[in-house]
Amino acid sequence: MAVPFFAGADVERAVSPHDAYEAVKEAFVAHARGEWTMQPKLYVTNYPAGDFRAMPALGGGHALLKWVTSFPGNPPKGLPTVTGLVLLSNAETGQLEALFDAGAVTALRTAAAAVIAAETLARAGAETISVIGCGVNGAETTRMFRAVGSDVSVWDVDEARAAAVAHYLGAEVAPSLADALASDIVVTVTPGRDVLFPEGSLREGQHVSLMGADGPGKAEVATSELGRADLFCDDWEQASHGGELAAGVEAGVVTQDRVTEIGRVLAGEAEGRRSAEDITLFDSTGLAIQDLAIAKAALAKAGQLDLPQLSL
């Protein structure tokens, strides 16, 4: 049996930022309605080096398994933080239909989730947008904001990397981290080792998409700040155990009744932002149903690409 393999560049050619945005948005809604299902991701940890994650999902006539890593110390070694494979199978026959580079799929779905949450939860009239962290996922998030017509500034601990991303994508470099954190809309895409928003730092009316703290012990915002904001997440089960909200749950600051899943807002089943003065926080842990959405969108374009066929 031969199946097509989508390398990173193939995934990017097959799925535009607009395609990714719409696919992930539809996946959030399908998951909220129970049409697409998944189990919480399984972590195989080797801290402090990093971790491995197994992520299954079922929906839209397909089943998916993603085996992916997160090793934040890799870039100085010349290695990517995220590596792995996505396997897509036919849900009716069980036959494997395609394999994908997990890094490219992850970048697209992470960016889509960040921008969808920002556009859904930010206050009307929000003017300034910043992306903090210019690694692969941060750069893809910047590209998606630009694709939907938004001006954006970027910041990274590596000034040269921030400058390169800004130049390539038509963004600006924020004068400082403080300036970036003061934007109306902030997306944080960092390794999650350092708190970016300390106690009392969130501004009235601000929206923040927290994309980096996707595992135990990671945090981009102080636990006390979770008590000041209206809280949203991609999936409560994952977020309450391994996301930004987990520390708040452990401290008793966050309970399930205080958190709304973004899919329910997009499906019209729950309220989003209630007033211009509210602070909204979106905790993203990354869902297998998002990966499924990107994989399905890519597979639909397989006939237009000259893809290598792997014999299994």
MARTORMI-526329 format. One record per atom (N, C-alpha, C, CB): residue in one letter; x, y, z. Coordinates in steps of 0.2 Angstrom, whole numbers, padded with zeros to 4 digits, always signed. Atoms other than C-alpha are relative to their C-alpha. Last residue first. Glycine has a CB too. Example, Ala and Ser with C-alpha at 12.3 -4.5 7.8 and 13.67 -1.06 7.14 Angstrom:
S-0004-0006-0001S+0068-0005+0036S-0004+0005+0003S+0002+0002-0007A+0004-0006+0000A+0062-0022+0039A+0004+0006+0000A-0005+0000+0006
***
This chain:
L+0000+0002-0007L+0020+0003+0019L-0002-0008+0000L-0006+0004+0004S+0003+0007+0001S+0025+0011+0002S+0001-0003+0008S+0005-0005-0004L-0004+0004-0004L+0027+0030+0004L-0003-0007+0000L+0000+0002+0007Q+0004+0006-0002Q+0021+0040-0011Q+0004-0005+0004Q-0004-0003-0006P-0003+0006+0000P+0030+0057-0013P-0005-0005+0003P+0006+0000+0004L-0002+0003-0007L+0018+0071-0017L+0004-0006-0001L-0006+0000+0005D-0004+0005+0001D+0016+0081-0033D+0004-0003+0006D+0006+0002-0006L-0007+0000-0002L+0002+0092-0028L+0004-0006-0002L+0001+0001+0008Q-0003-0006+0003Q-0015+0096-0035Q+0008+0000+0001Q-0003+0006+0002G+0000+0001+0007G-0022+0078-0031G+0003+0006-0004G-0007-0001-0003A-0006+0005+0002A-0017+0080-0013A+0000-0001-0008A-0002-0006+0003K-0004-0003+0005K-0028+0096-0011K+0005-0005-0003K+0003+0006+0002A+0004-0002+0005A-0042+0088-0001A+0004+0003-0006A-0005+0005+0002L+0002+0006+0004L-0029+0079+0009L-0004+0002-0006L-0003-0005+0004A-0006+0002+0004A-0023+0096+0015A-0001-0006-0005A+0006-0001+0004A-0001-0006+0005A-0040+0102+0021A+0006-0002-0004A+0001+0006+0004K+0005+0001+0005K-0042+0085+0030K+0000+0005-0006K-0007+0000+0003A-0002+0006+0004A-0025+0086+0039A-0006-0001-0006A+0000-0006+0004I-0005-0002+0005I-0029+0104+0044I+0002-0006-0004I+0006+0002+0004A+0003-0005+0005A-0046+0099+0052A+0005+0002-0005A-0002+0006+0004L+0005+0003+0005L-0039+0084+0060L-0002+0004-0005L-0005-0004+0004D-0005+0003+0005D-0025+0094+0068D-0004-0004-0005D+0005-0005+0004Q-0003-0005+0005Q-0038+0105+0075Q+0004-0003-0005Q+0003+0005+0005I+0005-0001+0006I-0048+0089+0081I+0002+0006-0004I-0007+0002+0004A+0000+0005+0006A-0032+0084+0090A-0005+0001-0005A+0000-0007+0002L+0005+0006+0000L-0033+0099+0101L+0002-0004-0006L-0007+0003+0000G-0001+0003+0006G-0019+0112+0106G-0004-0007+0000G+0007-0002-0001T-0004+0005-0001T-0018+0118+0124T+0001-0004-0006T-0003-0005+0005S+0000+0005+0005S-0025+0135+0121S+0005-0006+0002S+0002+0003-0007D-0005+0005-0001D-0030+0146+0135D+0000-0006-0005D-0001-0003+0008F+0001+0006+0003F-0040+0161+0130F+0006-0005+0001F-0002+0001-0008L-0005+0004+0001L-0041+0176+0142L-0002-0007-0004L+0004-0002+0007T+0001+0007+0002T-0053+0190+0141T+0006-0004-0001T-0005+0000-0006I-0007+0003+0003I-0052+0206+0151I-0002-0007-0002I+0005+0000+0006D-0002+0006-0002D-0069+0215+0152D+0007-0002-0002D-0005-0006-0002E-0005+0000-0006E-0071+0233+0150E+0003-0006+0002E-0003+0004+0006A-0006-0002+0003A-0079+0232+0132A+0005+0001+0006A-0001+0007-0003S+0000-0007+0000S-0093+0221+0139S+0007+0002-0002S-0001+0003+0007R+0006-0003-0002R-0099+0203+0139R+0000+0008+0000R-0002-0002+0007R-0001-0007-0004R-0086+0195+0129R-0006+0003+0001R+0005+0004-0004G-0007-0002+0000G-0092+0177+0124G+0002+0006+0004G+0003+0002-0008E-0002-0007+0001E-0108+0170+0128E+0007+0001+0000E-0003+0004+0006A-0003-0003-0007A-0112+0151+0126A+0002+0008-0002A+0006-0003+0003E+0002+0004-0006E-0121+0140+0113E+0002+0004+0007E+0002-0007+0000G+0006-0004-0003G-0119+0151+0098G-0003-0003+0006G-0005+0001-0006A+0006+0003+0001A-0108+0138+0090A-0006+0004+0002A+0000-0007+0003L+0001-0001+0007L-0093+0150+0090L-0006-0004-0002L+0006-0004-0003V+0002-0007+0002V-0096+0152+0109V-0001+0001-0008V+0006+0005+0002R+0006-0002-0002R-0097+0134+0112R-0002+0007-0002R-0001-0002+0007G+0005+0003+0005G-0082+0130+0102G-0007+0002+0001G+0001-0007+0000I+0001-0005+0005I-0072+0143+0113I-0005-0003-0005I+0007+0001-0004E-0003+0003+0006E-0075+0132+0128E-0001+0005-0006E-0001-0007-0001T+0005+0002+0006T-0081+0143+0143T+0005-0003-0006T-0004+0006-0002V-0004+0001+0006V-0072+0143+0160V-0005-0002-0006V+0006-0005+0001R-0003-0007+0002R-0079+0150+0176R+0003+0000-0007R+0005+0002+0005D+0006-0005+0002D-0091+0135+0179D+0003+0007-0002D-0004+0000+0006Q+0002+0001+0006Q-0075+0124+0178Q-0006+0004-0002Q-0003-0008-0001T+0005+0006+0000T-0067+0131+0193T-0003+0000-0007T-0005+0001+0006V+0004+0001+0006V-0052+0143+0193V-0004-0007+0001V+0005-0002-0006V+0002-0006+0003V-0044+0151+0208V-0005-0001-0006V+0006+0004-0002G+0007-0001-0002G-0043+0135+0219G-0003+0007-0003G-0001+0001+0007A+0000-0005-0005A-0024+0135+0218A-0007+0002+0002A+0004+0006-0002E-0003+0003-0006E-0024+0118+0209E+0000+0005+0005E+0008-0001-0002V+0004+0005-0002V-0037+0125+0196V+0003-0003+0007V-0001-0006-0005G+0006-0003-0003G-0027+0141+0194G-0005-0005+0003G-0004+0004-0005A-0003-0003-0007A-0011+0131+0191A-0006+0003+0003A+0006+0005-0002A-0002+0005-0005A-0020+0121+0178A+0002+0002+0006A+0005-0005-0003L+0005-0001-0006L-0028+0136+0169L+0002-0005+0005L-0007-0002-0003E-0001-0006-0004E-0012+0138+0158E-0005+0000+0006E-0002+0006-0005G-0001-0007+0004G-0013+0121+0151G+0001+0005+0005G-0007+0001-0004G-0007-0001+0003G-0010+0103+0157G+0001+0006-0003G+0001-0006-0004H-0005+0005-0003H-0024+0097+0169H+0007+0002-0003H-0002-0007-0002S+0000+0000-0008S-0038+0110+0168S+0006-0004+0003S-0006-0002+0002A-0003-0006-0003A-0033+0114+0150A+0000+0000+0007A-0005+0006-0002Q-0007-0001+0002Q-0035+0097+0143Q+0003+0006+0004Q+0002+0000-0007E-0003+0005-0003E-0052+0093+0151E+0008+0000-0001E-0002-0007-0003W-0001+0000-0007W-0058+0110+0148W+0004-0005+0003W-0007+0000+0003D+0003+0006-0002D-0055+0110+0129D+0001+0000+0008D+0003-0006-0003D+0002+0005+0005D-0051+0125+0119D-0003-0006+0002D+0007-0001-0005C-0005+0005+0002C-0051+0138+0133C-0002-0004-0006C+0001-0005+0006F+0002+0005+0005F-0060+0153+0139F+0006-0005-0002F-0002+0005-0006L-0004+0006+0002L-0059+0163+0155L-0003-0004-0005L+0002-0004+0006D+0004+0005+0003D-0066+0180+0159D+0004-0005-0004D-0006+0003-0004A+0002+0000+0007A-0052+0189+0169A-0006-0005-0002A+0006-0002-0005R+0002-0006+0002R-0047+0195+0186R-0004+0000-0007R+0005+0005-0001G+0006-0002-0003G-0046+0178+0194G-0003+0007-0002G+0002+0001+0008L+0006+0004+0002L-0034+0172+0181L-0007+0002+0004L+0001-0008+0001E+0004-0003+0006E-0023+0186+0185E-0005-0004-0002E+0005+0002-0005S+0004-0005-0003S-0018+0178+0202S-0004+0004-0005S+0003+0005+0005T+0006+0003-0002T-0011+0163+0193T-0005+0005+0003T+0002-0005+0005A+0000+0002-0008A+0002+0174+0185A-0007-0003+0001A+0001+0007+0004V+0003-0005-0003V+0002+0173+0165V+0000-0002+0008V-0008+0001-0002E-0001-0006+0003E+0013+0164+0153E-0003+0006+0004E-0002+0000-0007A+0004-0006-0002A+0014+0148+0163A+0002+0006-0004A-0001+0001+0007K-0001-0006+0004K+0021+0130+0161K-0005+0006+0001K+0000-0002-0008G-0005-0004-0003G+0022+0117+0175G+0001+0007-0004G+0006-0003+0000P-0001-0001-0007P+0012+0104+0166P+0006+0005+0002P+0000-0006+0003G-0002+0006-0004G+0010+0107+0147G+0001+0001+0007G+0006-0003-0003D+0004+0006+0002D+0003+0118+0134D+0002-0006+0004D+0000+0000-0007A+0000+0004-0006A+0009+0135+0141A-0005-0006-0001A-0003+0004+0006G-0006+0004-0002G+0013+0143+0125G+0000-0005+0005G+0005+0005+0001M-0001+0006+0005M-0004+0148+0116M+0006-0004+0003M+0002+0002-0007L-0006+0003-0003L-0011+0161+0128L+0001-0007-0003L-0001-0001+0008S+0000+0007+0002S-0023+0172+0118S+0007-0003+0002S-0001-0001-0008V-0007+0004+0001V-0024+0188+0127V-0002-0007-0002V+0004+0001+0007H+0001+0007+0001H-0039+0201+0126H+0007-0003-0001H-0004-0001-0007Q-0005+0003+0004Q-0038+0218+0134Q-0002-0007-0001Q+0007+0000+0004G+0002+0001+0007G-0053+0228+0140G+0005-0004-0005G-0001+0007-0003E+0007+0000+0001E-0045+0233+0156E-0002+0000-0007E-0004+0006+0003R+0004-0007+0001R-0027+0230+0156R-0007-0001-0001R+0003+0004-0006L+0005+0000+0005L-0018+0214+0163L-0004+0007+0000L-0005-0006+0001S-0002-0003+0006S-0003+0218+0174S-0005+0000-0006S+0006-0003-0003G+0003-0006+0001G-0010+0216+0191G+0002+0003-0007G+0003+0005+0005E+0006-0002-0003E+0000+0201+0195E-0001+0007-0001E+0001-0001+0008P+0000+0001-0007P+0013+0197+0182P-0006+0002+0003P+0006+0003+0003F+0005-0005-0004F+0009+0195+0164F+0000-0002+0007F-0007-0001-0003L+0000-0006+0004L+0024+0187+0154L-0004+0005+0004L-0002-0001-0007V+0007-0004+0000V+0027+0173+0166V+0001+0006-0003V-0002+0001+0008D+0000-0006-0004D+0043+0163+0161D-0007+0003-0001D+0005+0005-0003R-0004+0000-0006R+0044+0145+0156R+0000+0006+0004R+0008-0002-0002G+0004+0000-0006G+0030+0145+0144G+0004-0001+0006G-0005-0006-0001P-0001+0007-0003P+0040+0140+0128P-0004+0000+0007P+0007-0001+0002T-0007+0001-0003T+0033+0156+0120T+0000-0007+0003T+0001+0006+0006V-0002+0006+0003V+0018+0160+0109V+0007-0002+0002V-0001+0000-0008T-0006+0002-0003T+0009+0174+0118T+0001-0007-0003T+0000+0000+0007V+0000+0008+0000V-0005+0182+0108V+0007-0002+0002V-0001-0002-0008V-0007+0003+0000V-0009+0200+0113V-0001-0008-0001V+0003+0002+0007I+0000+0007+0001I-0024+0210+0108I+0007-0002+0000I-0004-0002-0007D+0007+0002-0001D-0027+0228+0114D-0001-0008+0000D-0004+0004-0004S+0005-0001+0006S-0008+0230+0115S-0007-0002+0002S+0003-0005-0005A+0005-0005-0001A+0001+0233+0132A-0005+0001-0006A+0003+0007+0001L+0005+0002-0005L+0011+0217+0132L-0006+0005+0001L+0004-0001+0006A+0003+0006+0003A+0020+0222+0116A-0006-0002+0004A+0004-0005-0002D+0004-0003+0005D+0025+0239+0123D-0005-0005-0003D+0004+0004-0006A+0005-0004-0004A+0032+0231+0139A-0005+0003-0005A+0002+0006+0004L+0005+0005-0002L+0041+0219+0128L-0005+0003+0003L+0004-0005+0005S-0002+0004-0006S+0050+0233+0119S-0006-0005+0002S+0001+0005+0006P-0006-0003-0003P+0049+0244+0104P+0003-0004+0006P-0001+0007+0001A+0001-0004-0006A+0038+0231+0095A+0006+0003+0003A-0004-0004+0005V-0003+0003-0007V+0044+0225+0079V-0002+0005+0005V+0008+0000-0001E-0005-0005-0003E+0033+0229+0064E+0003-0004+0006E-0004+0006+0002A+0002-0002-0007A+0024+0217+0052A+0005+0005+0003A+0000-0006+0005G+0003-0007+0001G+0026+0215+0033G-0003+0002+0007G-0006+0000-0005L+0007+0000+0000L+0028+0196+0034L-0003+0007+0000L-0002-0004+0006Y+0003+0005+0005Y+0046+0194+0029Y-0007+0000+0000Y+0002-0007+0002H-0002-0002+0006H+0052+0210+0038H-0003-0005-0005H+0008+0000-0001A+0003-0007+0002A+0043+0207+0054A+0001+0002-0007A+0002+0005+0004V+0007+0001+0000V+0049+0189+0055V-0004+0006-0003V-0003-0003+0006A+0001+0004+0006A+0067+0194+0051A-0007-0002-0001A+0004-0007+0001A-0001-0005+0006A+0066+0208+0064A-0001-0004-0006A+0007+0003+0000A+0006-0004+0001A+0059+0196+0077A+0001+0005-0006A-0001+0005+0007R+0005+0005+0002R+0073+0183+0074R-0007+0004-0001R-0002-0005+0005A-0001+0001+0007A+0086+0197+0075A-0005-0005-0003A+0007-0004-0001E+0001-0006+0003E+0080+0203+0092E+0000-0001-0008E+0004+0006+0001D-0005-0001+0005D+0080+0186+0100D-0002+0005-0005D+0001-0007-0004V-0007-0001-0003V+0070+0188+0115V+0006+0000-0004V+0001-0006+0005D-0003+0007-0001D+0055+0190+0103D+0007+0002+0004D+0002-0004-0006W-0006-0001-0004W+0043+0204+0099W+0002-0007+0002W-0002+0004+0007V-0002+0006-0002V+0030+0206+0085V+0006+0002+0005V+0003-0004-0005S-0007-0001-0003S+0019+0220+0080S+0002-0006+0003S+0000+0006+0004V-0003+0003-0006V+0003+0217+0070V+0007+0002+0001V-0001-0008-0001D-0007-0002-0002D-0008+0225+0057D+0002-0003+0006D+0000+0008+0000S-0002-0004-0007S-0023+0215+0053S+0007+0002+0000S-0002-0005+0006G+0001-0007+0001G-0030+0210+0035G+0002+0004+0006G-0006+0002-0002V+0007-0003-0001V-0035+0192+0038V+0000+0007+0000V-0002-0003+0006A+0004+0003+0005A-0018+0186+0030A-0008+0002+0000A+0000-0008+0000R-0001-0004+0006R-0008+0198+0041R-0005-0003-0006R+0007-0001-0003F+0002-0007-0001F-0015+0190+0056F+0000+0004-0006F+0003+0003+0006M+0007+0000+0000M-0012+0173+0049M-0003+0006+0001M-0002-0006+0005R+0002+0001+0007R+0006+0177+0045R-0007+0000-0001R+0003-0006-0003T-0001-0007+0003T+0009+0183+0063T-0003+0000-0007T+0007+0002+0000T+0005-0004-0002T+0002+0167+0069T+0000+0007-0003T+0000+0000+0008E+0007+0002+0003E+0013+0157+0058E-0006+0004+0002E-0001-0007+0001A+0000-0003+0007A+0028+0167+0064A-0006-0002-0004A+0007-0003-0003G+0001-0007+0000G+0023+0163+0082G+0000+0003-0007G+0005+0003+0005N+0007-0001-0001N+0021+0145+0078N-0001+0007+0001N-0002-0004+0007V+0004+0003+0006V+0038+0143+0070V-0007+0002+0001V+0001-0007-0001G-0002+0007+0002G+0047+0154+0083G-0004-0002-0006G+0000-0005+0006C+0000+0000+0008C+0043+0173+0084C+0004-0007-0002C+0004+0005-0002G-0003+0007+0002G+0037+0174+0102G+0000-0001-0007G-0004-0006+0004I-0007+0001-0004I+0026+0188+0108I+0002-0007-0001I-0002+0002+0007V-0002+0007+0000V+0013+0192+0094V+0006+0000+0004V+0000-0003-0006S-0007+0002-0001S+0005+0210+0096S+0001-0008+0001S+0004+0003+0006I-0001+0007+0000I-0011+0218+0090I+0007-0002+0001I-0003-0004-0006T-0007+0002+0000T-0017+0236+0092T+0001-0008+0002T+0005+0004+0005E-0005-0003+0006E-0033+0243+0087E+0006-0003+0000E+0000+0007+0001A-0006+0001-0002A-0048+0235+0097A+0005+0002-0006A+0001-0008+0002G-0005-0006+0000G-0063+0244+0091G+0007-0002+0002G-0003+0005+0004A+0001-0004+0006A-0075+0230+0097A+0004+0006+0000A-0008+0002-0001R+0005-0006+0000R-0068+0221+0111R+0000+0003-0007R+0002+0005+0006A-0002-0007-0001A-0058+0205+0108A-0006+0005+0000A+0005+0002-0006L+0000-0002-0007L-0066+0188+0111L+0002+0007+0001L+0003-0005+0004T+0007+0002-0003T-0071+0181+0093T+0000+0004+0007T+0000-0007+0001E+0006-0004+0004E-0057+0190+0083E-0007-0002+0004E+0000-0003-0007A-0001-0007+0000A-0044+0185+0096A-0006+0004-0003A+0007+0002-0003A+0002-0002-0007A-0050+0167+0098A+0000+0008+0001A+0005-0003+0005I+0007+0001-0001I-0050+0164+0079I-0002+0003+0007I-0002-0007+0000V+0004-0006+0004V-0033+0172+0078V-0007-0001+0001V+0002+0000-0007A-0002-0007-0003A-0025+0161+0091A-0004+0005-0003A+0007+0001+0000A+0003+0000-0006A-0034+0145+0085A+0001+0007+0004A+0002-0006+0005A+0008-0001+0001A-0029+0148+0067A-0003+0001+0007A-0002-0006-0004A+0001-0007+0003A-0010+0151+0072A-0008+0001-0001A+0003+0001-0006T-0001-0005-0005T-0010+0135+0082T-0002+0007-0001T+0007-0001+0003R+0006+0000-0004R-0019+0125+0068R+0001+0005+0006R-0001-0007+0002L+0006-0003+0004L-0006+0131+0055L-0006+0000+0005L-0002-0004-0006A+0000-0007+0001A+0009+0128+0066A-0006+0003-0002A+0006+0002-0004T+0000-0003-0006T+0004+0111+0072T+0000+0008-0001T+0005-0002+0005V+0007+0000-0002V+0001+0105+0054V-0001+0004+0007V-0002-0007+0001A+0004-0004+0004A+0018+0111+0049A-0007+0000+0002A+0001-0002-0007G-0002-0007-0002G+0027+0103+0064G-0004+0005-0004G+0007+0001-0001A+0004-0003-0006A+0017+0087+0062A+0002+0007+0002A+0002-0004+0006D-0005-0003-0005D+0024+0083+0045D-0004+0003+0005D+0005+0005-0004F-0002-0007+0000F+0010+0073+0037F+0005+0002+0005F-0006+0004+0002L-0004-0001-0006L+0005+0055+0033L+0002+0008-0001L+0006-0004+0000A-0005-0004+0001A-0010+0050+0021A+0004+0001+0007A-0002+0007-0002E+0001-0004+0007E-0024+0038+0018E+0006+0005-0001E-0006+0004+0001L-0004-0006-0001L-0021+0024+0031L-0001+0004-0007L+0007-0002+0002Q-0006-0001+0004Q-0035+0012+0029Q+0003+0006+0001Q-0002-0001-0007G-0006+0001-0004G-0047+0009+0044G+0006+0001-0004G+0000-0006+0003T-0003+0006+0002T-0062+0006+0032T+0007-0001+0004T+0002+0000-0007E+0004+0005+0002E-0075+0018+0038E+0004-0007-0001E-0004+0001-0006A+0003+0002-0006A-0064+0030+0048A-0005-0006-0002A-0004+0006+0003N+0007+0000+0002N-0052+0032+0033N-0004-0003+0006N-0001-0004-0006S+0003+0006+0003S-0035+0036+0041S-0008+0001-0002S+0000-0006+0005L+0007-0001+0001L-0024+0051+0044L-0003-0006-0003L-0001+0006-0005L+0002+0006+0004L-0007+0049+0052L-0008+0001-0001L+0001-0007+0003V+0008+0000-0001V+0001+0065+0059V-0002-0006-0005V-0003+0007-0002L+0004+0002+0005L+0020+0064+0062L-0007+0000+0001L+0002-0007-0003G+0005+0006+0000G+0033+0071+0073G-0004-0001-0006G-0005+0002+0006T-0001+0005+0005T+0044+0086+0077T-0005-0005+0001T+0007-0002+0000V+0005+0005+0002V+0042+0102+0087V+0001-0004-0006V-0007+0004-0001T+0003+0002-0006T+0056+0112+0095T-0005-0006-0001T-0003+0006+0003P+0007-0003-0001P+0066+0111+0079P-0003-0002+0007P-0005-0002-0006L+0005+0005+0001L+0085+0107+0080L-0007+0003+0001L+0001-0006+0004G+0001+0001+0007G+0100+0118+0077G-0006-0004-0002G+0006-0002-0004K-0004+0005+0002K+0106+0115+0095K-0001-0001-0008K-0002-0007+0003P-0007-0001-0001P+0101+0132+0101P+0004-0006-0003P+0002+0001+0007P-0003-0005+0004P+0084+0128+0094P+0007+0002+0000P-0004+0006+0000N-0003+0003+0007N+0082+0111+0103N+0002+0006-0004N-0006-0003-0003G-0007-0001+0001G+0079+0117+0121G+0004-0001-0006G+0004-0003+0006P-0002-0007+0000P+0061+0119+0120P+0007+0001-0001P-0003+0003+0006F-0006+0000-0003F+0058+0100+0116F+0003+0007+0000F+0005-0005-0003S-0002-0007-0002S+0040+0098+0112S+0006+0000+0004S-0006+0003+0004T-0004-0002-0006T+0036+0082+0103T+0000+0007+0001T+0007-0003-0002V-0004-0007+0000V+0023+0075+0092V+0004+0001+0006V-0005+0006-0002W-0005+0001-0005W+0013+0059+0088W+0005+0005-0001W+0004-0007-0002K-0006-0004+0000K-0003+0063+0080K+0005-0002+0005K-0002+0008+0001L-0004+0001-0006L-0017+0050+0077L+0007+0005-0001L+0003-0007+0001L-0007-0003+0000L-0031+0054+0066L+0003-0002+0006L-0001+0008-0001A-0003+0001-0007A-0048+0046+0061A+0007+0002-0001A+0000-0007+0003H-0007+0002-0001H-0058+0051+0046H+0002-0001+0007H+0004+0006-0003G-0002+0006+0004G-0076+0052+0040G+0007-0002+0001G-0001+0001-0007G+0001-0002+0007G-0079+0070+0046G+0003-0006-0004G+0005+0006-0001G+0005-0005+0002G-0073+0066+0064G+0000+0001-0008G+0000+0006+0003L+0005+0003+0005L-0062+0056+0075L-0005+0005-0002L-0003-0007+0003A+0007-0003+0001A-0047+0061+0085A-0004-0003-0005A+0002+0008-0002P+0005+0003+0005P-0031+0054+0093P-0006+0005-0001P-0002-0007+0002M+0006-0004+0000M-0016+0064+0101M-0005-0003-0005M+0001+0007-0002A+0004+0004+0005A+0000+0056+0107A-0007+0003+0000A+0000-0008+0002R+0007+0000-0001R+0012+0068+0115R-0003-0004-0005R-0002+0007-0001F+0003+0003+0006F+0031+0067+0118F-0008+0000+0001F+0003-0007-0001D+0005+0005-0001D+0040+0078+0131D-0003-0002-0007D-0006+0002+0004G+0006-0001+0004G+0054+0089+0134G-0005-0005+0001G+0002+0001-0007A-0001+0000+0007A+0072+0090+0141A-0006+0002-0004A+0003-0007-0003P+0002-0007+0002P+0067+0095+0159P+0002+0000-0008P+0005+0005+0003Y-0002-0006-0002Y+0058+0083+0158Y+0007+0000+0004Y-0005+0003+0005N-0007+0001-0002N+0056+0067+0149N+0003+0007+0002N+0004-0003-0007T-0005-0006-0002T+0038+0066+0148T+0007-0003+0001T-0003+0003+0006V-0006+0005-0002V+0026+0054+0139V+0006+0005+0001V+0002-0005-0006Y-0007-0002+0000Y+0010+0065+0138Y+0005-0006+0002Y+0001+0006+0005L-0004+0004-0004L-0007+0058+0132L+0007+0003+0000L+0000-0007-0002K-0007+0002+0002K-0018+0071+0124K+0004-0004+0006K+0004+0006-0002P-0005-0005-0002P-0036+0072+0130P+0007-0003-0002P+0000+0001+0008Q-0002+0001-0007Q-0047+0060+0120Q+0005+0005+0002Q+0002-0007+0001M-0007+0001-0001M-0056+0066+0104M+0001-0002+0007M+0005+0006-0002T-0002+0002-0007T-0073+0068+0096T+0008-0001+0001T-0004-0007+0002W-0007+0002+0000W-0080+0077+0081W+0002-0002+0007W+0004+0005-0003E-0001+0003+0007E-0099+0078+0080E+0007-0003-0001E-0002+0005-0006G-0001+0007-0001G-0101+0082+0099G+0000-0004-0007G-0006-0003+0003R+0007+0003+0002R-0109+0099+0095R+0001-0008+0001R-0002+0002-0006A+0005-0003-0005A-0094+0108+0103A-0006-0004+0000A-0001+0007+0000H-0002+0003-0006H-0082+0097+0093H-0005+0002+0005H+0007+0002+0002A+0002+0008+0000A-0091+0101+0077A+0002-0003+0006A+0004-0003-0006V+0007+0000-0001V-0090+0120+0082V-0002-0007+0000V-0003+0004-0006F+0002-0002-0006F-0071+0119+0085F-0008-0001+0001F+0001+0008+0002A-0001+0005-0004A-0069+0110+0069A-0002+0001+0008A+0008-0002+0000E+0005+0005+0001E-0078+0123+0059E+0001-0006+0005E+0000-0003-0007K+0006-0003-0003K-0066+0136+0066K-0006-0005+0000K-0002+0007-0004V-0001+0001-0008V-0051+0125+0063V-0006+0003+0003V+0006+0004+0002A+0000+0007-0001A-0056+0123+0044A+0000-0001+0008A+0006-0004-0003E+0006+0003+0001E-0060+0141+0042E-0001-0007+0002E-0003+0001-0008Y+0005-0004-0005Y-0044+0148+0049Y-0007-0003+0000Y+0000+0007-0002A-0001+0003-0007A-0034+0134+0040A-0004+0004+0005A+0008+0002+0002D+0002+0007+0000D-0041+0138+0023D+0000-0002+0007D+0004-0004-0005H+0007-0001+0000H-0038+0157+0026H-0003-0007+0000H-0003+0003-0007P+0002-0003-0007P-0020+0154+0031P-0008+0000+0000P+0003+0006+0001S-0001-0007-0001S-0018+0143+0015S-0002+0002+0007S-0004+0004-0005V+0005-0003-0005V-0018+0124+0016V+0002+0007+0001V+0000-0004+0007A+0006+0003+0000A-0010+0114+0002A-0005+0004+0004A+0000-0007+0002R+0002-0001+0007R+0006+0124-0001R-0008-0002+0000R+0004-0004-0005E+0001-0007+0001E+0009+0125+0018E-0003+0002-0007E+0007+0004+0001V+0006-0002-0004V+0006+0106+0020V-0001+0008-0001V+0002-0001+0008D+0006+0002+0004D+0018+0103+0005D-0007+0002+0004D+0000-0008-0001A+0002-0005+0005A+0031+0114+0013A-0006-0002-0004A+0006+0000-0005G+0002-0007-0003G+0031+0104+0029G-0002+0005-0006G+0005+0003+0004A-0005-0003-0004A+0031+0087+0020A-0002+0007+0002A+0007+0001-0004F+0000-0007+0001F+0015+0079+0015F+0006+0002+0005F-0007+0003+0003F-0003-0003-0005F+0017+0060+0012F+0000+0008-0001F+0007-0003+0002P-0003-0006+0001P+0005+0051+0001P+0003+0003+0006P-0004+0005-0004V+0004-0006-0002V+0001+0033+0004V+0004+0006-0001V-0002-0001+0008A-0003-0006+0001A+0006+0017-0005A-0004+0006+0003A+0003+0002-0007M+0004-0006+0000M+0000+0000+0000M+0004+0006+0000M-0005+0000+0006
***
